[in-house]
Amino acid sequence: MDDNEQRQAPEEFEREFFGPNQAGELGTADLDRMAESQATRILKPIVFALMLGLSGLAAWQYVGHLRYFFAPTAIAPLGATEDIGVAIRAEQPDPNLRSHRYVSLSGIPQRYASAGDKGVFKLIGAQIYVARDTAKLPAAKAETFGDADNPDENREEFDGSGWLIAFSDLPRKYAGIREFYAENYRVPFCSHDPSPRLAAYLEAERERTGKRDCVEGYLLIEGEAPRDQWPYLAGLSLYALLVAGAIVRALRSLRPSRH
């Protein structure tokens, strides 16, 4: 062994004997792993928060079903829509005239329309609309429901019960009903953003009459009882459990690893 080998620097001997990590030095691969781990720790909570927010928005549209599930199961009678309209104009509406109530009412139908598997009509006397499953109608009436050539086909008095929802609380799948009646019958619903054509008409009417009030509409989904919403309760409960589990796993992954 020559003098150069005998005089080997302590640092070189330590590196050869212990390896780069134990010698206090980090190799390129180690630095890459550390950078990747640091980036993962930064990105994980951001991605998780975005996913949680998006899934929460998706679940929010079903919250109304959950609220209705816990509503009183006894039917609240509202009476005839003509009387309901008089009470509204006198600013003395029935306390049960609000969202997510199980109610019964009666009235004469008009202004028929179709929305998917639902036949929709307005009841004379108030801004109350009924969504009826067309499958429950006799075949002859289901075929002509909403037909402008048969305006009196289904004019017998409606007397039924179901889930009452204010237009301001309508689920997305029923929002088209509010838009259809607002735009086609020029109704200034408070929760509807009017088209330029409707906005111009409403502004002209307000200048002519001096009245600038908007109105609230209501949709009665016929035959829907509170306990009929149990599938939504089950689905949202399962969703809550999955979210809780995801939160626990995310928090565990954010803990600094121990070596």
BELPE-V963097 format. One record per residue. N is the residue number from 1. RES is the residue in three letters. PHI is phi in degrees with one decimal (NA if undefined). OMEGA is omega in whole degrees, -180 to 180 (none if undefined). Layout:
N&RES&PHI&OMEGA ; N&RES&PHI&OMEGA
//
This chain:
1&MET&NA&-178 ; 2&ASP&-80.1&-176 ; 3&ASP&-65.1&-180 ; 4&ASN&-63.9&179 ; 5&GLU&-67.5&179 ; 6&GLN&-65.2&-178 ; 7&ARG&-94.4&180 ; 8&GLN&-59.0&-177 ; 9&ALA&-60.8&179 ; 10&PRO&-57.1&-179 ; 11&GLU&-65.6&-180 ; 12&GLU&-68.0&179 ; 13&PHE&-64.2&-180 ; 14&GLU&-66.3&-179 ; 15&ARG&-69.3&-180 ; 16&GLU&-69.0&-175 ; 17&PHE&-81.0&-175 ; 18&PHE&-95.6&-174 ; 19&GLY&93.5&-174 ; 20&PRO&-63.7&-177 ; 21&ASN&-66.8&-178 ; 22&GLN&-69.3&-179 ; 23&ALA&-80.5&178 ; 24&GLY&93.2&179 ; 25&GLU&-113.8&178 ; 26&LEU&-113.1&177 ; 27&GLY&-79.5&-179 ; 28&THR&-60.9&-180 ; 29&ALA&-62.9&179 ; 30&ASP&-66.1&179 ; 31&LEU&-65.2&179 ; 32&ASP&-63.6&180 ; 33&ARG&-64.5&179 ; 34&MET&-65.6&179 ; 35&ALA&-64.8&179 ; 36&GLU&-64.5&179 ; 37&SER&-64.6&179 ; 38&GLN&-65.6&179 ; 39&ALA&-64.4&179 ; 40&THR&-63.8&-180 ; 41&ARG&-65.1&179 ; 42&ILE&-79.2&-174 ; 43&LEU&-77.4&-176 ; 44&LYS&-54.6&-179 ; 45&PRO&-65.2&179 ; 46&ILE&-67.4&179 ; 47&VAL&-62.3&-179 ; 48&PHE&-64.0&180 ; 49&ALA&-63.6&178 ; 50&LEU&-64.3&-180 ; 51&MET&-63.3&180 ; 52&LEU&-65.4&179 ; 53&GLY&-65.1&-179 ; 54&LEU&-66.1&180 ; 55&SER&-68.8&177 ; 56&GLY&-65.7&177 ; 57&LEU&-63.6&179 ; 58&ALA&-65.3&-178 ; 59&ALA&-76.7&-175 ; 60&TRP&-61.1&-177 ; 61&GLN&-66.3&180 ; 62&TYR&-102.3&-178 ; 63&VAL&-64.3&178 ; 64&GLY&-59.3&177 ; 65&HIS&-62.0&180 ; 66&LEU&-67.1&178 ; 67&ARG&-62.7&-179 ; 68&TYR&-70.2&179 ; 69&PHE&-58.0&-177 ; 70&PHE&-93.7&176 ; 71&ALA&-72.9&176 ; 72&PRO&-56.1&-178 ; 73&THR&-85.4&177 ; 74&ALA&-77.9&-179 ; 75&ILE&-71.8&177 ; 76&ALA&-95.9&-179 ; 77&PRO&-76.5&178 ; 78&LEU&-98.6&179 ; 79&GLY&88.2&-178 ; 80&ALA&-82.6&-177 ; 81&THR&-65.2&177 ; 82&GLU&-64.7&176 ; 83&ASP&-70.2&178 ; 84&ILE&-61.4&179 ; 85&GLY&-62.5&178 ; 86&VAL&-61.6&-180 ; 87&ALA&-65.5&179 ; 88&ILE&-65.2&-180 ; 89&ARG&-65.7&176 ; 90&ALA&-85.8&-179 ; 91&GLU&58.4&176 ; 92&GLN&-132.2&-177 ; 93&PRO&-70.5&176 ; 94&ASP&-61.8&180 ; 95&PRO&-57.7&-180 ; 96&ASN&-85.0&176 ; 97&LEU&-83.2&-179 ; 98&ARG&-158.8&-174 ; 99&SER&-62.6&172 ; 100&HIS&60.4&174 ; 101&ARG&-121.9&177 ; 102&TYR&-92.3&-171 ; 103&VAL&-130.1&171 ; 104&SER&-125.7&178 ; 105&LEU&-159.2&-179 ; 106&SER&-141.3&180 ; 107&GLY&172.9&180 ; 108&ILE&-94.3&-178 ; 109&PRO&-73.1&172 ; 110&GLN&-157.8&175 ; 111&ARG&53.5&-179 ; 112&TYR&-74.4&176 ; 113&ALA&-155.9&177 ; 114&SER&-124.3&178 ; 115&ALA&-140.8&-178 ; 116&GLY&65.3&179 ; 117&ASP&-90.0&-179 ; 118&LYS&-112.1&167 ; 119&GLY&-97.4&-175 ; 120&VAL&-122.1&174 ; 121&PHE&-150.0&177 ; 122&LYS&-94.4&175 ; 123&LEU&-102.2&-177 ; 124&ILE&-61.6&175 ; 125&GLY&111.8&-179 ; 126&ALA&-156.5&178 ; 127&GLN&-84.4&179 ; 128&ILE&-119.4&-176 ; 129&TYR&-120.6&-178 ; 130&VAL&-121.7&173 ; 131&ALA&-105.3&-176 ; 132&ARG&-118.0&176 ; 133&ASP&-65.4&-178 ; 134&THR&-64.5&178 ; 135&ALA&-67.5&-180 ; 136&LYS&-85.2&179 ; 137&LEU&-84.6&171 ; 138&PRO&-56.6&-174 ; 139&ALA&-53.5&-178 ; 140&ALA&-62.9&-179 ; 141&LYS&-77.6&179 ; 142&ALA&-62.9&-179 ; 143&GLU&-69.2&-176 ; 144&THR&-104.1&-177 ; 145&PHE&-62.5&179 ; 146&GLY&82.7&-180 ; 147&ASP&-76.3&-178 ; 148&ALA&-63.1&180 ; 149&ASP&-80.7&-180 ; 150&ASN&-130.4&-173 ; 151&PRO&-64.3&-177 ; 152&ASP&-106.7&-175 ; 153&GLU&-61.3&-176 ; 154&ASN&-122.8&-173 ; 155&ARG&-83.5&177 ; 156&GLU&-64.5&-175 ; 157&GLU&-59.5&175 ; 158&PHE&-88.4&175 ; 159&ASP&-146.3&-175 ; 160&GLY&-155.8&-177 ; 161&SER&-137.0&178 ; 162&GLY&165.3&-175 ; 163&TRP&-90.0&179 ; 164&LEU&-94.2&180 ; 165&ILE&-131.3&174 ; 166&ALA&-67.6&-179 ; 167&PHE&-58.5&179 ; 168&SER&-69.3&-180 ; 169&ASP&-114.4&-175 ; 170&LEU&-61.7&171 ; 171&PRO&-61.1&-176 ; 172&ARG&-56.9&-175 ; 173&LYS&-69.0&178 ; 174&TYR&-106.1&-176 ; 175&ALA&-62.9&180 ; 176&GLY&-63.2&178 ; 177&ILE&-65.0&178 ; 178&ARG&-62.1&-179 ; 179&GLU&-64.5&-178 ; 180&PHE&-61.6&-177 ; 181&TYR&-71.0&178 ; 182&ALA&-64.2&-174 ; 183&GLU&-76.6&-175 ; 184&ASN&-84.5&-179 ; 185&TYR&-117.0&173 ; 186&ARG&55.3&180 ; 187&VAL&-102.1&-178 ; 188&PRO&-82.7&178 ; 189&PHE&-66.1&-177 ; 190&CYS&-62.6&-174 ; 191&SER&-95.3&-179 ; 192&HIS&-109.0&176 ; 193&ASP&-88.7&-171 ; 194&PRO&-69.5&173 ; 195&SER&-70.0&178 ; 196&PRO&-55.5&-180 ; 197&ARG&-64.2&179 ; 198&LEU&-68.4&-180 ; 199&ALA&-61.3&179 ; 200&ALA&-64.6&179 ; 201&TYR&-65.0&-178 ; 202&LEU&-64.1&179 ; 203&GLU&-65.4&178 ; 204&ALA&-63.7&179 ; 205&GLU&-66.0&180 ; 206&ARG&-68.0&177 ; 207&GLU&-68.5&-179 ; 208&ARG&-74.0&-174 ; 209&THR&-99.0&-176 ; 210&GLY&79.9&180 ; 211&LYS&-97.2&-178 ; 212&ARG&-120.2&-178 ; 213&ASP&-79.5&170 ; 214&CYS&-99.3&-177 ; 215&VAL&-124.4&174 ; 216&GLU&-96.4&175 ; 217&GLY&-108.3&-180 ; 218&TYR&-136.1&177 ; 219&LEU&-116.5&175 ; 220&LEU&-103.9&176 ; 221&ILE&-90.5&-171 ; 222&GLU&-61.7&174 ; 223&GLY&81.8&-179 ; 224&GLU&-88.3&177 ; 225&ALA&-98.6&-179 ; 226&PRO&-55.1&-175 ; 227&ARG&-72.6&175 ; 228&ASP&-70.6&-177 ; 229&GLN&-90.1&-176 ; 230&TRP&-59.9&177 ; 231&PRO&-61.1&178 ; 232&TYR&-70.4&176 ; 233&LEU&-61.9&180 ; 234&ALA&-63.0&-179 ; 235&GLY&-64.9&180 ; 236&LEU&-68.9&177 ; 237&SER&-66.1&177 ; 238&LEU&-63.4&178 ; 239&TYR&-60.9&180 ; 240&ALA&-62.2&178 ; 241&LEU&-64.7&179 ; 242&LEU&-64.4&179 ; 243&VAL&-65.6&178 ; 244&ALA&-60.7&178 ; 245&GLY&-63.3&179 ; 246&ALA&-65.5&178 ; 247&ILE&-64.3&179 ; 248&VAL&-61.5&180 ; 249&ARG&-64.2&179 ; 250&ALA&-65.7&179 ; 251&LEU&-64.4&178 ; 252&ARG&-65.8&-178 ; 253&SER&-70.2&-180 ; 254&LEU&-86.0&179 ; 255&ARG&-68.7&177 ; 256&PRO&-63.5&-179 ; 257&SER&-70.9&-179 ; 258&ARG&-107.8&179 ; 259&HIS&-116.4&none
//
